[in-house]
Amino acid sequence: MVMIGTTLGHFLTVNFLYFALSFAWAVALLSVRNLVHVSWTDRKELVLLSVSHLGILGLSYLFHEFSPLLFFSTFISLLFLGMSSRFLSGYTWAGKYFFTSNFLLFLFGLLWSFWFILTIPVSPLTRGLMLVVAPLLLLTLPSSVVQFLEQFEVLCRKRWVRPRFSLPSEPRMNYPKISLHVPIYAEPPELVTETLNVLSRIDYPNFEVLVVDNNTKDVDLWKPVERHCRTLGERFKFFHVDPLAGAKAGALNFALTKTAPDAEIVGVIDADYQAQPDFLKALVGYFDDPKMGFVQTPHDYRAWENNAYLRMCYFEYKIFFHTTMVSINERDAALTVGTMCLIRKSALEQAGGWAEWCVTEDSELAIRIHAIGYSSVYLTQSFGKGLIPETFAGYKKQRYRWTAGPVQEFKHHFNLLMLWPWRTPSLLTVAQRIHHFNHGLDRFIVGLGLLLTPLGLAVIGSMVFHHEVVHVPFELWLGATVLLVSSIFLHWMLYKVTLGASLKNTVGALLASKALSHVISIASFKTILRTQTPWHRTNKFTVASTFGRALSAAKVELLLGVAILALVVVAFMQLPLPGLLLMFLIGMSYRGLAYLAAPLLALMAEMNIKKLATAVDNSSRTSGVVFAE
């Protein structure tokens, strides 16, 4: 039995070491492929791959005693690489190698970790706490594979099949009528009227605009918008409805009942979005295909360039629309994202309208439209720009909704999206089911992952209490280092290649992402437990700077971050040779610092609001002096 355990451990160790080195080399090859501007051919890439395998064998021999298992590892690597050609057609060889080596590293790393936990000399309590996370890790494997594909596919393809760009705006014999719906609730009148002014200048001969104000109590907010609609002509119609249930989805369903009977296409424009004049002409051609259900363009934003906080948010927003959305579009699984989209009216009605039970009624609609057999297109071109929330509290509130909604979708459409034979019948393809399912599963797992922090602290506490010093083998340090360094480098390359972002903007975006990690976890966890989630609007009114609001918006993250870092210091001082404990402490330190990104962003937001207010005030005083003279 001992011999079997030793042999198994040796097998897993050799493979874990080999695939850690393979993935590190795959990241290097992918970097060369994307950053070195030369004429790449399949032959050049295959030569590099062949040389790389010889190099990996050599490094494995240096780091570990020579073993015939290294040839087995090479065989497995080449076998998976060959098999990937069937599923990853259109990819570069560097891209295929990148995905296969990542999968094999994750697989053998997971198996090696279980073996390591079962064999290290620790107390039953410590071992049990470590193994509690096993079901969660197994659950994350398929989701992690899909998410990894969606995020990094843009770096790995040499050929895209489905459309990603607008059609030429050529004269048409027929311009189908388009009904643009603008839902508003307690919005600044001047913001909405400017949005409507921009819509009035759209270059398209056959459209209408329906403005639906739902439940705004203050007459001074909606009456000016109503008056302004009358000045814009008969194309613009205003409706104030109070009461109206269903939040934004309720307003959009109401607008659907008031849409012109001859309208064939419905568009959704948020109250703060300013659309380009060619928006409709650039997209309408796709609806010549009777199976086209919707066309979506990316979120985009204005007035962020000279604001450090808004710039961080901007690049954090943008990466999703230039990576994941591009990837899922390639398998006809694009999402509607609430604004700057066109939807075939008959498809919307056939699907049952907007879901008033879901706080992301936009992405939920995409599931039902695809389920009845319609196709979709996501375009990478921006055709309109909105506003980023000024405060961190607003930023968090928006992300709470964007997290809770997919979890609601996952729970509601679970049987529709599953791959088993007794699923709810639909016309969804396998790829569409996988991507729509993972859109919710990924957020669902984040909620369960909230338990990892207290579990990690419990493991640390148990090790300190039992005075457990566990030697960390070289393979574990190597695997952890490869994953950490590769992750940092890959994200830098992703932002550089897809967005052209500088290092400063990349770091800012990653900080903004970390600052949202707690609210994302809380939103997911609460939605897992709840049957309903309230819909909270994003405030678009200009606010005054107050550092009390910054502290309030991030007080939980501040307390958690400080507490975790304090516990890390105390735990580190308890054992003279922490060993494995040191790795856990490093992980917990990273978690604590991630929490502290939230108060940092909250303070930056308030400082920028104060800076802007000071600039406006100084400008007003200067104008006043000139006027007095």
N, C-alpha and C positions, 0 to 999 in steps of 0.2 A: 504493500500500500504506500509505504514511504517512497519506494522507488518510482511508483506511478506518479505520485505527487511531484517528485523531483523532476521527472521527465516532462510532465505537463508544464511545470514552472519554467523549465529551460526552453521548451517550445514557444511558450507565450512571450518569454523575455526576448528571445532572438527576433521574433516577428515584430514585437513592439518596437524594439530598437531599430530594426530595418525600416519599418514604415514611418517612424518618426523622421529618420534621415531622408526617406523618399519624399515625404511631404515637404520638408525644408527645401529639397532640391526642386520639387515641382513649383513651389512659390518662386524660386529663383528663375526657373525657365519661363514661367508666366510673366514675370517682370521684364525679362529680356524681350519676350515676344511683344509686349505692349509698349515698352518704353524705348526700345532701340528701333529706330525707323530705317529698316532695311527691307529689301524684297524677300519676304519669307516664302518658302516652298515647303511642301510636305517632306521632301528629301532632307532639307536642312534640319527640320525639326526632328525627324527620325534619327539622324546622325547624333544630334544633341542628346536624345533620349537614350541611345545605345551607349554613348560615352558616360552618361549619368549613371546608368546601372552598374557599369564597371567601377565608377567612383564610389557608389554607395556600398558595393561589396567590399571595396578596399577600406572604407571608413568603418564598416561594421566589423571587419577583421581587427582593426586597430582598437576599437572600443570594447570588443568582446572576443573571447577565445574563438578560433575558427570552428565553424560547425557546418556540417552538410545541410543543416536546416536553412542556411543562407541561400542555397540553390532552390530550395522549396519556396522560400519567400520571393525570390526572383521569378520563379515560375508562376506563383499566384498573382504577382504584380502584372506580369505580361499577359496572363490569361484574362484578368479583369480589364486590362487595357484593350485587348482584342475584342472582348465582349461589349465594351462600351461603344465601339464603333457603330454598332447597330442602334443603340439608343441615343447616342450623341452625334448623330450625323450633322454636318455643318459646323462642327467644332474644329478648332486647331488641335494638333496632336498635344501641344502643351496644355491646352484646356482639358482634353480627355485625361491626360496623366494627372493633372491637378485634382480633378474630381475623384478619380479612382483611388489615388493615394490618400486623399482625405478620408474617404469612406473606410479604407482598410486600416488607417491609423485609428479612426474612431472605434471601429469594431474590435481590433486587437488591443487597443488601449483600454476599452471597457472590460474585455475578458481578463486582461492582465491585472487591472485594478481589483476585480473581484477576487482573483487568486491571491493577490498581495494582501488584501484585507483579511482573508481567511487564514493566512499563514503567519502574520506578524505576531510577536509576543505582546498582546495587550489583554486587558481585562474583558470579560464578557460584555460589560456595559459599554465600553468604548467600541468594541467590535459590533455590537448590536446597533449602536447609534450610527456607525458608518454604513451599515448594511440597510438601514431604513430608507436611504435614498435610492437603493437599487431599482425599485419599481419605477421611480420617476425618471431615472437615467435611461431605462429601457424604453419608456414611453417617449422620451425625447429623440430617440435615434431616428425613426422615420421622419418626424417633423424637422429635425435638424438637417437631414439630407435634402429635403425639399427646399427648406429655407436657404440653405447654402447654395443650391442651384439657382434659386430666384435672385439671390443677391449678387452672385459673382458671374453669372452667365454672360453678362455684357463684356467681361474681360476675356471670354473663352471662345466666342463665336467668330467664324470668318465669313459666315453666310447667314442672312436672315431671310425667312420665307414670307411671312405675313407683312402687310403694309404697316408702316409706322409714320408716314408723312402725308400731308394733305395733297389732294388732287389738284391739278392745274385749274385755275379759275377761268375757264373758257365760257363763252356765251352759251346759254342753254335755250332750248325750245320751251322747256317747262321748268318753272320755279315753284315747287310744292310749297304750300303755305306752312309757315312755322309759327308756333305760338310760344313766346318766351315768357316763362313764369318767374316772377321775382317775389319770393316770400319774405316778409319783414315782420319784426316784432320789436317794438320799443327801440327803434333805430334813430340815430341823429338825422333829422329831416334833410339837412344840407348834404349829408353823405348819400342818402338815397336819391335825392334829386339830381346829384351829379352823375350817379350811376345811370339814371333814366336819360339824362341829357346825352350821355355817351351812346346809349342804345338807340336813341333817335337818329344818330348819325351812321348807323349800320348800313352798309351798301348792299341792300337786298330788296327786291321789289315787292315781296309778298310775305309780310310778317305782322304779327300783333304782339303787344306786351301787356300781360296781366299782372298787376301788382296786388298781392293779397296781404293785408295787414291783419294778423290774428291776435286778438286779446290785448292790444295795447290800450291801457286805461287813460293815459294822458292825451287829451285831445290835441294839445299843442305839438305832439309828436307826429300824429298821423294826418291831421287836417292840412298842414302845408303840403304834404306829399299828394294828397287828393287834389288840391287846387293846382298843383304843378302838372299833374297828369292831364288835366283839362287843357292846359296851355300847350301841351305837346301834340294835341290832335286826336282824331278818332281811333288811331292805332293803339292808343294807351288807355287802358281801363283800370280803374281802382276799386278795390273791394275792402271794406272794413268789416270784419266778422268777429263778434264777441257775444257769447262765448263760442269757441271752436276747439274741439278736442284734437289731440294727436300731434301737437307741436308743429314742426316744419312739415312732416309728412301729412298732417291734417290740412295745412294750408295748401300744399301741392295737390292733394286730392280734391279740395274745393275748387282750385284753379282748373283742374281737369274737367269739372262739371260746367265751367263757364267758357271753356275753350271753343273757338269757332268751329262749327260742324265740318267745314271744309279743310281744317288744319290736318296735315298728315304727320307733322313732326312737332315734338314738344322739346323746348330747351329750358334749362334751369340756370338762373344767374343769381348768385348771392348778392345781398344788398350793397356790399362794398367792392364788388368786382367791376372793373372797367374793361369792357370787351373791345377788341380791335374791329375796325369797320369791315374787314374781310372775313370775319368769324364764320358767318353762315355760308357764304359762297365757297369757302375753302373746305367745308365739311359736307355740304349737302349732296355732293356727287356720290358719296358712299351709299346713300339711300336708294340709288338706282337699282341696287341689288335688293330684291324683295325679302331676302333673309337677313338683312342687316337690322339688328335690334337697336343698337346704340353706338354712338361715336363719342369717345371721351378725350379731352385734352388735359394737360397737367395743371395742378395748382401752381400759381405763380404769384409773386408779391412785388409791391412797389414801396418806395420810401424807406428802404433799409440800408442803403449804401453808406450813409454817414453816421450810423448808429451801431456801436459795437455789440450791444445786446441783440438787436434785431438781425444783425449780420450772422451771428451764431445760430439764431433760430432759422434764418433763411436757408443756410446750407444744410441744416439738420432736416428741414422739410424736403428739400430738393432731391436728396439722394434716393428716396423711395421712388420718386417719379422717373428717375433715370436709370434705375436698376430693376427693382421688383416688378414695376408696372410694365416695363419693356419685356421682361422675361415671360410673364403670364400672358401677355398679348400674343406671344409667339405660339401659344397653344390655345388661342381663342378663349381665354379665361380672364379677360380684362374686367376691371371693376368700374362702376360709376362712382364718382367721388364728390357728388353733391353740388357741383357748380361747373360751368363752362362745358356742358355736355348737351348732346342732342339725342333724343330717344324717339323711335317710331311710335306714334300715338297708338296704333292698333296693337303693337306688342305690349306697351304699357298697360292698356286696358285688358288685354288677354291674360296678362300675368297677374291681374288683380289689383293694379294701382300700387300706391306707396304703402309700405308697412308701418302703421302707426304704433305698433308695439315695439319697434326697434329704434334705438337712438342713432344708428347708422342706416337710415332708410335707403341711402344711396347704394352702398355696396351690397346690401341685402337684395335690392331689386335686381342686380346683375345675376344673382343665382337663379331667380325665377324666370328671367328672360332667357337665359341660356337653357334652362330646364324645359322650356317649350319649343326649343329648336332654333332659336335665333342666334345669329353670330354677332360679333362686336369688333370694334377697332379702337385701339388706344394710339393716339398720335403724340409724339414727343415734342411737337412744336407748341409754344405758348401762344394763346390767343386772347388772354385777359389777365389782369393782375388785381389782387385784393390786398388787404391789410393784415399784417401780423399783429396779434394781441400785444398791447403796449406793456402789460404787466406780466410777471411770472405767474401770478394767480390765474390770469386769463389763459395763459399758455398751458398750465396744468389742467384747467377745466376742459379745454378743448381736447387734450390728449386723453383725459379720463373718458370722454364720450367716444373717441375713436378707438379706445381699447374695449370698453364695455360692449359696444355694438357687435364686433366680430364674435365675442363670446356668446352673446344672445343668438347670433346667426348659427353658431356651432351647435348650441343646444336645440334650437328650433328645427334646424334642417339636418340633424344628425343622420337620420335614416335615409333621407334623400341623397346625401353625399357619400354614404358608405359604399364600399365595393362589393359587399356580399350580395348573393342572389335575391334575397328577400327584401331588398331596399325598396323604397317608394319608386314606382315606375316614372321615368322621365327620359328626355332626349339628351341628357348630359353625356358628354364623352368621358372616357376614363380620365383623361388629362384635366378636364374641367372639374370633375369631382375631386381629384387630388388637390388641385390648387385652391378651390373654394373651401374644401375641408381644412386644408392647412392654414388658410387665412384665419379661421377661428381657432383651430387647435393650437397654433403657435401662441396666441394670446391666452388661451385656456391654460397652457402649460406655465406661462409666466406667473399666473395666479398661484398655481401649486408650488412654483419655485419660491414663493414668498416664505415657505416653510424652511428653505435651505439655510437662511441666516440663523434662526434659533437652533436648528440642528447642528450647524457648524460650531456655534458657541457652546452647545452642550458637549460636543466631541472634545473641544479644547478644554472645557472644565473637567471632563472625566480624565483626560490625559494628565492634567496638572494635579488633580486629586490623587490619582494612582501613581504619580511620579514615573510616568511611562516615557522612556527614551527609546525611540525606534530609529534605527539607521535607515537613511534614505538611499536606496540604490541609485547608481548612475543613470539607469534607464528612466527612472521617474523624473530625475532632474532634467535629463535631456528632453523627454517628452513634454514636460511642463514648459521648458524654455522655448522649444520649437513652437508650441501652440501660442504662447504669449507674444513672442517676437513676430511670428507669421501673422497673427491677428492684427497687430499694430501696423505692420508693413502693408498688408493687404488693404486695410481701410484707407491708409494714405494713398495707395495706388488707385483705389476705386474712386476716391474724390478727385484725384488729379486727372485721371483718364476720362471719367464721365462728365465732370463738372468744370474741369480746368481750375480747381480750387488750389489756392496757395497752402503752404504748410500751416500758416497762422489760421486760415479759415477752416482747414480740416480739423485742427485741434479744437477750435471753437465749437464746431459742429458736434464733435465727439463729447465735449463737455456738456453741451446742451442735451445730448442724448442721455448721458449719465444722470443729469439733473432730473430727468423725467422717469427714471427707472422705478422710483418708489411709487409714484402715482399710477404708473402703468400696472405694477404688481397689485396695488390696492384695488384699482378698478376691476381688474380681472378676478381677483379673489372674491370681492363683494358680489360681482355678477354671477359667479359660479353658485353662490349661496342664495341669491335673490331670484324671485320670479319676475320682478319688474325693476327697471332702472329709470330714474327721472331724467328728463331731457333738460340740459342747462345750456342756455345761449351764451355766445361769446360777446362780451361787452365791447362795443365799438365807440363809446364816448371817450373823448379826451379826458384824462384824469390828472389830478395834481399829485406831485411827488410826496410820498410819505414813507419813511423808512420803517415805521411801525407795520405797514402793510407788507413790506418785504419780509420782516421777521415772522409775521403771522402766516404768510404764504408758504414758508419753508421751515417752520419751527419743528415739525416732526422729524424732517430729514436732518436738521441741525442737531437735535437731541440724539438721534440714532447714530449719526456719524461720530459725534464726540464720545458717546458711550462705548461704541465698538472700538474706537482707537484707544480709549483708556483701558478697556479690558485686554486688548492686545498687549499693551505695555506691561500690565500687571502679570499676564500669563507668561510673557517672555522672560520676566525676571525670576520666575519660580523655578525654572530648570536650567542648570548650567550648560547642558548640551541638548538643546531642544529637538534636534533631528527632524522627524516627521512633523512634530508640532510646529516647527518653523515654517513649513510649507502652508499649514493651515493658517498660521498667523499672517503670512504674506497675503493669502487669499482674503482673510477677514479685513486686513488693512486696506486692500483694494476696494472692498465693499464699503468700508467706512468712508474712504475718500470720495467714492461715487455719491454717497449721501450728501457730503459737504458741497458737491457741485451745485445742489439746489439752492442753498442760501447764497452762494456766490452769484448765480444767475439772477436771483431775486434782487440782490443789492445792485447789480449792474443795471437791471431794468429801471430801478428807481433813480439811479444816478443819471441815466440817460434822459428820463422824463424831466428831472430837475434841470439838466443842462439845456434841454430844448425850451423849457419854460423861461429860463434865464435869458436865452437868446431872443425869444419872442418879446420878453419884457424890455430888454435893452433896445430892440428895434422900435418898439412902441414909444419909448422915451425919446429916442433920437428923432422919430417922426414928430413927436409932440413939440420938441424944441424948434425944429424947422418950421412947423406950422405957426408957433408963437411968434417967430421972427417975421 
